[in-house]
Amino acid sequence: MLDIEAELERSPASVNALKVVKRLTSEGFEAYLVGGCVRDLMLGKSPKDYDVATNAHPEEVKDLFRNSRLIGRRFKIVHVRYGREIIEVTTFRAPHSELENEEQSSDSGQLLTDNIYGDFEEDVYRRDFTMNALYYDADLRHVEDLVDGTADIEAKKIRLIGDPEKRFREDPVRMLRAIRFRAKLGFDIEPKTAKPIKKFGFLLGNIPPARLFEEVLKLFLSGHAENSFDALIEYDLFGWLFPDSQQCFDNPKAVALIRLALQSTDRRISNDQPVTPAFIFAALLWYPFINEREKLLQGGMPAMPAFHEAAGNIVARQQHVTSIPKRFSGPMRDIWQIQGRLPQTGGKKPAVLRSHKRFRAAYDFLLLREESGEMLDDIGKWWTQYQLDNPVEAGTTSQRQPEPEKRRKRRRRPRKKTAPPE
């Protein structure tokens, strides 16, 4: 484990975070760098963002920083902005044990409110994992560690603070966070923390679909998608996020397609190439969509209505678990629809299809389908050769060039006759 001081000096993003900490302490408040940024610095990694914890209340923080604004309803936090960088400042909170009563918890024990301020020690013990409960004191230049988080980082161990069953009931998303940290950091989930996960997957049904969608993005679009997938399967959580996809796992091609799509996403992220949730969801829900469409076709529905009905049904069912915004579900359906057009290689159809804005994603998806074992008569090879034979000119997104607009001829107005001079 590396020296945190040296890592702070090497991380340019830490400058603004330290400014926030020192401004708060200079005004008489307690303030620390906290959480994932301290953990990553101790591991020699560059933190994605920096968080600050303080005993100053949100309104007091906002008064100190003109470049800030209040965020949130249940528990207000402050975002201090430096250009594109945002430093998140939170006030110390009381542990969940202070909040347990019938009005503040659901029947399953899930926390419904979390807005009581606390002191430093209370804030430590209300955090989830020991490795995220480390506080860096910039004045004294050392890490405050009340829960042996440093030792757990050195041992590469993910350990919940407190009783795991109780903590997972308070917030079931902690199970997904444990999975994500295992995939991202390569740590092991310690046995006591891991034991309740398999039996508590049903608690994810209490989480709003919009929040679960964000958690899925963190799992699959952070560069460790395949590892996250393996861990979700191991701990029986995947089916609670994608029930229709889980039901297709008796088909090895369904699992292979998902795995190949996740591998492709990880490669693109490592190469700093753009990725989109639409492609991941297209792979995750492809076989549920195929099965649904087949049922409708066997029931006598024509092909095009069956496509739209099947796609709508699958998306609607998935929305009950993880919401999919239209800006992603629309492109996902385009990728599916183009799969039916790719085998049409006669006449001008290939040139027209190649001009479609989703063509490249659909072509990549076709290659993954072939690689997963689908027998498609080597249509992927045909399209690969077609693109080699018909390269797109630099600066264009399609083979066809836009036709120049025809200029309309302006009608000349008749000149007014002037009266002759007297």
Stockholm file with secondary structure:
# STOCKHOLM 1.0

chainA/1-422         MLDIEAELERSPASVNALKVVKRLTSEGFEAYLVGGCVRDLMLGKSPKDYDVATNAHPEEVKDLFRNSRLIGRRFKIVHVRYGREIIEVTTFRAPHSELENEEQSSDSGQLLTDNIYGDFEEDVYRRDFTMNALYYDADLRHVEDLVDGTADIEAKKIRLIGDPEKRFREDPVRMLRAIRFRAKLGFDIEPKTAKPIKKFGFLLGNIPPARLFEEVLKLFLSGHAENSFDALIEYDLFGWLFPDSQQCFDNPKAVALIRLALQSTDRRISNDQPVTPAFIFAALLWYPFINEREKLLQGGMPAMPAFHEAAGNIVARQQHVTSIPKRFSGPMRDIWQIQGRLPQTGGKKPAVLRSHKRFRAAYDFLLLREESGEMLDDIGKWWTQYQLDNPVEAGTTSQRQPEPEKRRKRRRRPRKKTAPPE
#=GR chainA/1-422 SS CCCHHHHHHHCTTHHHHHHHHHHHHHTTCCEEEETHHHHHHHTTCCCSCCEEEESSCHHHHHHHCTTEEEECSSSCEEEEEETTEEEEEEECBCCGGGGCSTTTBCTTCCBSCCCCBCCHHHHHHHSSBGGGCCEEETTTTEEECSSCHHHHHHTTEECBSSCHHHHHHHCTHHHHHHHHHHHHHCCEECHHHHTTTTTSGGGGGGSCHHHHHHHHHHHHSSSCHHHHHHHHHHTTCHHHHCHHHHHTTTSHHHHHHHHHHHHHHHHHHHTTCCCCHHHHHHHHTHHHHHHHHHHHHHTTCCHHHHHHHHHHHHHHHHHTTSCCCHHHHHHHHHHHHHHTTTTCCSTTHHHHHHTSTTHHHHHHHHHHHHHTTCCCTTHHHHHHHHHHHSCCCTTCSSSSCCCCCCCCCCCCCCCCCCCCCC
#=GC SS_cons         CCCHHHHHHHCTTHHHHHHHHHHHHHTTCCEEEETHHHHHHHTTCCCSCCEEEESSCHHHHHHHCTTEEEECSSSCEEEEEETTEEEEEEECBCCGGGGCSTTTBCTTCCBSCCCCBCCHHHHHHHSSBGGGCCEEETTTTEEECSSCHHHHHHTTEECBSSCHHHHHHHCTHHHHHHHHHHHHHCCEECHHHHTTTTTSGGGGGGSCHHHHHHHHHHHHSSSCHHHHHHHHHHTTCHHHHCHHHHHTTTSHHHHHHHHHHHHHHHHHHHTTCCCCHHHHHHHHTHHHHHHHHHHHHHTTCCHHHHHHHHHHHHHHHHHTTSCCCHHHHHHHHHHHHHHTTTTCCSTTHHHHHHTSTTHHHHHHHHHHHHHTTCCCTTHHHHHHHHHHHSCCCTTCSSSSCCCCCCCCCCCCCCCCCCCCCC
//
